Amino acid sequence: MRTRNRYIVIAEATQDMVLAEPVQDRYRITLLPAGAVVSQENLQQLAAHQIEFICIAQPDARTDAEIARSASDSAREVLDIFARADLSDPLMAALFDQVLLYRSI
């Protein structure tokens, strides 16, 4: 089954969720690896480390057409946001790329 990544606040996390990305503390020390199944004890530890967000993998039941439409809509929205930006500026182009990547997840 296909999955999609979703960023959630730690307060919304529940046990048995699967991490799509590793969880790191503010010192970049990995607390939990990608693919780990979250337990109640993990949630308490993450709260103790003041982790605010995690990225989970969740089942994606969308059809290929729905995924394509969503990606197209996201790209159009990002293009609208950056309509007046100078994308020949390397910093602006890098920001554009990152926003587009984030919005297409």
Secondary structure, 3 states (H helix, E strand, C coil): CCEEEEEEEHHHCCCCCEECCCEECCCCCEEECCCCECCHHHHHHHHHCCCCEEEEEEECCCCHHHHHHHHHHHHHHHHHHCCCCCCCCHHHHHHHHHHHHHHCC
